[in-house]
Amino acid sequence: MTAKLDLAARGAKPAVLINPWILALAALNAAIGLGVGVLIAPIVWSVDGDRNLAAAHALAAGAFGQDHGYLYSPLAAALTLPIAVTVPYTLAVIGWLVGRLALLLAGLVREVSGLSKPDRILVAIAVVGFVPTLHDLLLGNVSILIAASVAAVAWLPDGYRSGLPLGLVLATVPKPALIPILIWMLIYRRRSLLATIGSAGVFTLLGLLVLGAPAYGAWIQVLLHPYYLGTNQTGNLALGAMLPAVLAWPLMGLTVVATLVALRRGETPGFIACLCAGLLVAPYTMAYGAVLLLLALRPLASVAPVRTFVLAATGSLSVIVFLPLWVGAILATTLSIPRTSWPELHHGAAT
């Protein structure tokens, strides 16, 4: 296998104009993504986008918190309100889609800068066709924005400014899957963590002062009784939802142990393990949540290109069939690589 999926080769000229393995991955993800997209688009199109707009109107009407499927904070609804009241619905939905797609592609530009132009285009096709990415884009979810805020912390040296976007995320969409990332930051990005926690506190305090305690009280009640944990809810792909408790709890314990081991091995394996742990042990994990694992692609490909290709090629189908097994395979692959083989996540000077 002479042409490997090495997305970390920065500045090196590829051996061939088009990497056949990247071509195969793009074709596979495009085919699966197209099929899945056609099937789910009529069902999921802008469901979360509509929820954001509805929550904004509900906040303005003093009725925030009635939708127990909307887990974002009142501040998230307040930030959406100017768009909800001034921008036509269709334009708002399309603009939200285009904006997240542009952010995704901007991140890709950084990660694949060492590839040929055809390969960069193929990687973009593969990433957009990845089922979690497609799910996020169609739903109008915020997982791509969350991934971008985590990337800012991971890709930059430890600094205060790099933690600010994640602070806004915590104040508006505090996903359980982010808890392991915060633990990773406590070890490897302490200044970023301080900025994240501090800015999240400031944003939350401002929201509480401006929007009032009743709105935040209603939000807390939603978090205590979320729709995603209801007995009739489908789509929860976390270990605790996919398996009986007698199997799920030991596997979650094993995940925690494996993550602690990875954290001791260095910032890069620890980071990937924390991405995996957040998806496996969270009380709920929807398909779009696996968008975060795109951040593991380049570092994994740089040390285990063949295994990374196999994981990438099986990703979309695994999300559909049984997400925990695939995430567990990524975690196992991470642990199998010697600590001295891992590259750094960041480049440049501290801020």
C-alpha positions as CSV (number, residue, x, y, z in Angstrom):
1,M,0.0,0.0,0.0
2,T,2.2,2.8,-1.3
3,A,-0.4,5.6,-1.3
4,K,-1.5,6.0,2.3
5,L,-4.1,8.3,3.8
6,D,-1.6,10.7,5.4
7,L,-3.4,14.0,6.0
8,A,-0.6,15.4,8.1
9,A,2.1,15.6,5.5
10,R,2.4,19.4,5.4
11,G,4.2,20.9,2.5
12,A,5.2,17.5,1.0
13,K,4.3,16.8,-2.6
14,P,2.0,13.8,-3.0
15,A,3.4,10.8,-4.8
16,V,0.4,10.9,-7.1
17,L,-1.9,13.7,-8.2
18,I,-4.9,11.9,-6.7
19,N,-4.4,9.7,-3.7
20,P,-6.5,6.5,-4.5
21,W,-7.3,5.9,-0.9
22,I,-8.7,9.4,-0.5
23,L,-10.6,9.0,-3.7
24,A,-12.1,5.8,-2.5
25,L,-13.1,7.4,0.8
26,A,-14.7,10.3,-0.9
27,A,-16.7,8.1,-3.2
28,L,-17.8,5.9,-0.4
29,N,-18.9,8.7,1.9
30,A,-20.5,10.6,-1.0
31,A,-22.6,7.5,-2.0
32,I,-23.7,6.8,1.6
33,G,-24.2,10.4,2.4
34,L,-26.4,10.9,-0.7
35,G,-28.5,7.9,0.1
36,V,-28.9,8.8,3.8
37,G,-29.5,12.5,2.9
38,V,-32.3,11.6,0.5
39,L,-34.0,9.4,3.2
40,I,-33.7,11.7,6.2
41,A,-33.9,15.2,4.6
42,P,-37.7,15.4,4.6
43,I,-37.8,14.3,8.2
44,V,-34.9,16.3,9.8
45,W,-34.6,19.4,7.6
46,S,-34.0,22.4,9.9
47,V,-35.6,20.7,12.9
48,D,-33.0,22.2,15.3
49,G,-32.9,25.4,13.3
50,D,-36.6,25.8,13.7
51,R,-36.3,25.0,17.4
52,N,-33.8,27.8,17.8
53,L,-36.1,30.3,16.1
54,A,-39.1,29.1,18.1
55,A,-37.1,29.3,21.3
56,A,-36.2,32.9,20.5
57,H,-39.8,33.8,19.9
58,A,-40.8,32.0,23.1
59,L,-38.2,33.9,25.1
60,A,-39.6,37.2,23.8
61,A,-43.1,36.1,24.7
62,G,-42.0,35.0,28.2
63,A,-42.7,31.4,27.5
64,F,-39.2,30.0,27.3
65,G,-38.7,26.4,28.5
66,Q,-41.9,24.7,27.2
67,D,-40.0,22.7,24.6
68,H,-38.2,20.0,26.4
69,G,-36.3,19.1,23.3
70,Y,-34.6,22.4,23.3
71,L,-31.6,22.1,25.8
72,Y,-29.8,25.3,24.9
73,S,-29.8,28.2,27.4
74,P,-31.9,31.3,27.3
75,L,-28.8,33.1,26.1
76,A,-28.7,31.0,23.0
77,A,-32.3,31.9,22.3
78,A,-31.5,35.6,22.9
79,L,-28.6,35.5,20.5
80,T,-31.0,34.0,17.9
81,L,-33.7,36.5,18.5
82,P,-32.4,39.3,16.3
83,I,-32.3,36.9,13.3
84,A,-35.7,35.5,14.2
85,V,-37.4,38.9,14.1
86,T,-35.6,40.5,11.2
87,V,-34.5,37.9,8.7
88,P,-37.1,36.0,6.6
89,Y,-37.3,32.3,7.6
90,T,-35.9,30.8,4.4
91,L,-33.0,33.2,4.3
92,A,-32.2,32.5,8.0
93,V,-32.2,28.7,7.5
94,I,-30.1,28.9,4.3
95,G,-27.7,31.4,5.9
96,W,-27.3,29.1,8.9
97,L,-26.5,26.2,6.6
98,V,-24.0,28.2,4.5
99,G,-22.3,29.7,7.6
100,R,-21.7,26.3,9.2
101,L,-20.5,24.8,5.9
102,A,-18.1,27.7,5.5
103,L,-16.7,27.2,9.0
104,L,-16.3,23.5,8.3
105,L,-14.4,24.1,5.1
106,A,-12.2,26.7,6.8
107,G,-11.1,24.1,9.3
108,L,-10.4,21.6,6.5
109,V,-8.2,24.1,4.7
110,R,-5.9,24.1,7.7
111,E,-5.8,20.4,8.2
112,V,-5.2,19.3,4.6
113,S,-2.8,22.1,3.4
114,G,-0.1,19.5,2.5
115,L,-2.3,17.7,0.0
116,S,-2.7,18.3,-3.7
117,K,-5.7,20.4,-4.7
118,P,-7.7,17.4,-6.1
119,D,-7.1,15.5,-2.8
120,R,-8.2,18.5,-0.8
121,I,-11.4,18.6,-2.7
122,L,-11.9,14.9,-2.2
123,V,-11.3,15.2,1.5
124,A,-14.0,18.0,1.6
125,I,-16.4,15.7,-0.2
126,A,-15.7,12.9,2.3
127,V,-16.1,15.1,5.3
128,V,-19.4,16.7,4.1
129,G,-20.7,13.2,3.1
130,F,-19.8,11.8,6.6
131,V,-23.2,11.0,8.1
132,P,-22.7,13.0,11.3
133,T,-21.7,16.0,9.3
134,L,-24.6,15.7,7.0
135,H,-27.0,15.2,9.9
136,D,-25.7,18.3,11.6
137,L,-26.0,20.4,8.4
138,L,-29.6,19.2,7.6
139,L,-30.8,19.6,11.2
140,G,-29.4,23.0,11.6
141,N,-27.6,21.8,14.7
142,V,-24.6,23.5,16.4
143,S,-22.1,20.6,16.5
144,I,-19.9,22.0,13.8
145,L,-19.7,25.2,15.8
146,I,-18.8,23.2,19.0
147,A,-16.1,21.3,17.0
148,A,-14.7,24.7,15.8
149,S,-14.5,26.0,19.4
150,V,-12.8,22.8,20.6
151,A,-10.4,23.0,17.6
152,A,-9.4,26.6,18.6
153,V,-8.3,25.2,21.9
154,A,-6.6,22.1,20.5
155,W,-4.9,23.7,17.5
156,L,-3.5,26.7,19.3
157,P,-1.0,26.8,22.1
158,D,-2.3,27.3,25.6
159,G,-3.6,30.8,25.8
160,Y,-6.5,32.9,27.1
161,R,-8.0,34.0,23.8
162,S,-8.2,30.5,22.4
163,G,-10.6,29.5,25.2
164,L,-13.1,32.3,24.7
165,P,-15.2,30.6,21.9
166,L,-15.6,27.5,24.0
167,G,-16.7,29.6,26.9
168,L,-19.5,31.0,24.8
169,V,-20.4,27.4,23.9
170,L,-20.6,26.4,27.5
171,A,-22.9,29.4,28.3
172,T,-25.2,28.5,25.5
173,V,-25.0,24.8,24.6
174,P,-23.4,23.0,27.5
175,K,-23.2,19.5,26.0
176,P,-22.2,16.6,28.3
177,A,-19.7,15.4,25.7
178,L,-17.6,18.5,26.5
179,I,-16.8,17.4,30.1
180,P,-13.9,15.1,29.1
181,I,-12.5,17.9,26.9
182,L,-12.5,20.2,29.9
183,I,-10.6,17.6,31.9
184,W,-8.1,17.4,29.1
185,M,-7.8,21.1,29.2
186,L,-7.1,21.0,32.9
187,I,-4.0,19.0,32.2
188,Y,-2.8,20.4,28.8
189,R,-4.5,23.8,28.3
190,R,-4.9,25.4,31.7
191,R,-4.9,29.0,30.6
192,S,-7.4,28.2,27.9
193,L,-9.5,26.4,30.5
194,L,-9.4,29.4,32.8
195,A,-10.6,31.6,29.9
196,T,-13.3,29.1,29.0
197,I,-14.7,28.8,32.5
198,G,-14.4,32.5,33.2
199,S,-16.0,33.7,30.0
200,A,-18.8,31.0,30.4
201,G,-19.5,32.5,33.9
202,V,-19.5,36.0,32.6
203,F,-21.8,35.2,29.7
204,T,-24.1,33.3,32.0
205,L,-24.2,36.1,34.5
206,L,-25.0,38.6,31.8
207,G,-27.8,36.4,30.5
208,L,-29.2,35.9,33.9
209,L,-29.2,39.7,34.6
210,V,-30.7,40.6,31.2
211,L,-33.1,37.8,30.6
212,G,-34.2,37.1,34.2
213,A,-34.2,34.2,36.7
214,P,-37.5,32.7,35.5
215,A,-36.1,31.9,32.0
216,Y,-33.0,30.3,33.6
217,G,-35.2,28.4,36.1
218,A,-37.3,27.1,33.2
219,W,-34.1,26.0,31.5
220,I,-32.9,24.1,34.5
221,Q,-36.1,22.2,34.6
222,V,-35.7,21.2,31.0
223,L,-32.2,20.0,31.7
224,L,-33.5,17.9,34.7
225,H,-36.2,16.3,32.5
226,P,-34.9,16.3,28.9
227,Y,-36.8,14.8,26.0
228,Y,-33.7,13.0,24.9
229,L,-33.8,10.7,28.0
230,G,-37.5,9.9,27.7
231,T,-38.6,6.3,27.2
232,N,-40.0,7.0,23.7
233,Q,-37.0,8.9,22.4
234,T,-35.1,7.4,19.5
235,G,-31.7,8.3,18.1
236,N,-29.8,8.3,21.4
237,L,-26.5,6.5,20.5
238,A,-24.7,6.6,23.8
239,L,-23.6,3.4,25.5
240,G,-26.2,3.7,28.2
241,A,-29.0,4.0,25.6
242,M,-27.8,1.3,23.2
243,L,-27.0,-1.5,25.7
244,P,-28.6,-3.0,28.9
245,A,-27.2,-1.4,32.0
246,V,-25.4,-4.7,33.0
247,L,-23.2,-4.2,29.8
248,A,-23.3,-0.5,29.5
249,W,-21.9,0.4,32.9
250,P,-18.8,-1.9,32.8
251,L,-18.0,-0.6,29.3
252,M,-18.4,3.0,30.4
253,G,-16.0,2.2,33.3
254,L,-13.6,0.7,30.8
255,T,-13.9,3.8,28.7
256,V,-13.0,6.0,31.6
257,V,-9.9,3.9,32.5
258,A,-8.8,3.9,28.9
259,T,-9.1,7.7,28.7
260,L,-7.1,8.1,31.8
261,V,-4.3,6.0,30.4
262,A,-4.4,8.0,27.1
263,L,-4.2,11.2,29.1
264,R,-1.0,10.0,30.8
265,R,0.5,9.3,27.4
266,G,0.4,12.9,26.1
267,E,-1.8,15.7,24.9
268,T,-2.7,14.2,21.5
269,P,-3.7,10.7,22.5
270,G,-5.4,12.2,25.5
271,F,-7.3,14.6,23.3
272,I,-8.6,11.9,21.0
273,A,-9.5,9.7,23.9
274,C,-11.5,12.5,25.5
275,L,-13.4,13.0,22.2
276,C,-14.3,9.4,22.3
277,A,-15.2,9.3,26.0
278,G,-17.6,12.2,25.6
279,L,-19.6,10.3,23.0
280,L,-19.6,7.0,24.8
281,V,-20.4,8.0,28.4
282,A,-22.6,11.0,27.9
283,P,-26.3,10.5,28.9
284,Y,-27.2,11.2,25.3
285,T,-25.3,11.1,22.0
286,M,-27.0,11.9,18.7
287,A,-25.4,11.0,15.4
288,Y,-24.3,14.6,14.7
289,G,-22.2,14.5,17.9
290,A,-19.6,12.4,16.1
291,V,-18.7,15.5,14.1
292,L,-16.2,16.1,16.9
293,L,-14.2,13.0,15.8
294,L,-13.2,14.8,12.7
295,L,-10.7,16.6,14.9
296,A,-9.0,13.2,15.5
297,L,-8.5,12.5,11.7
298,R,-5.2,14.4,11.1
299,P,-3.3,13.3,14.2
300,L,-4.4,9.7,13.8
301,A,-3.6,9.6,10.0
302,S,-0.1,10.9,10.7
303,V,0.8,7.9,12.9
304,A,-1.5,5.1,11.7
305,P,-2.6,6.0,8.1
306,V,-3.9,2.5,7.1
307,R,-5.9,2.1,10.3
308,T,-7.2,5.6,9.9
309,F,-8.4,4.9,6.4
310,V,-10.3,1.8,7.7
311,L,-11.9,3.8,10.5
312,A,-12.8,6.7,8.1
313,A,-14.2,4.3,5.5
314,T,-16.4,2.5,8.0
315,G,-17.5,5.6,9.9
316,S,-20.7,6.5,8.2
317,L,-22.1,2.9,8.2
318,S,-20.9,2.4,11.8
319,V,-22.8,5.5,12.9
320,I,-26.0,4.1,11.4
321,V,-25.5,0.5,12.7
322,F,-23.8,0.9,16.1
323,L,-21.8,4.0,16.9
324,P,-20.2,2.9,20.3
325,L,-18.4,0.1,18.6
326,W,-16.8,2.4,16.1
327,V,-15.9,5.0,18.7
328,G,-14.4,2.3,20.8
329,A,-12.3,1.2,17.9
330,I,-10.9,4.7,17.6
331,L,-10.1,4.7,21.3
332,A,-8.5,1.3,21.0
333,T,-6.4,2.4,18.0
334,T,-5.3,5.5,20.0
335,L,-4.1,3.4,22.9
336,S,-2.2,1.0,20.6
337,I,0.1,3.7,19.3
338,P,3.4,4.4,21.2
339,R,3.4,7.7,23.0
340,T,6.6,8.8,21.2
341,S,4.9,8.5,17.8
342,W,2.3,11.2,18.4
343,P,2.6,14.7,16.8
344,E,1.7,17.9,18.7
345,L,-1.8,19.3,18.2
346,H,-0.8,22.9,17.9
347,H,1.7,25.2,16.1
348,G,2.6,28.8,16.7
349,A,3.1,31.2,19.7
350,A,1.0,31.4,22.8
351,T,-1.6,34.2,23.0
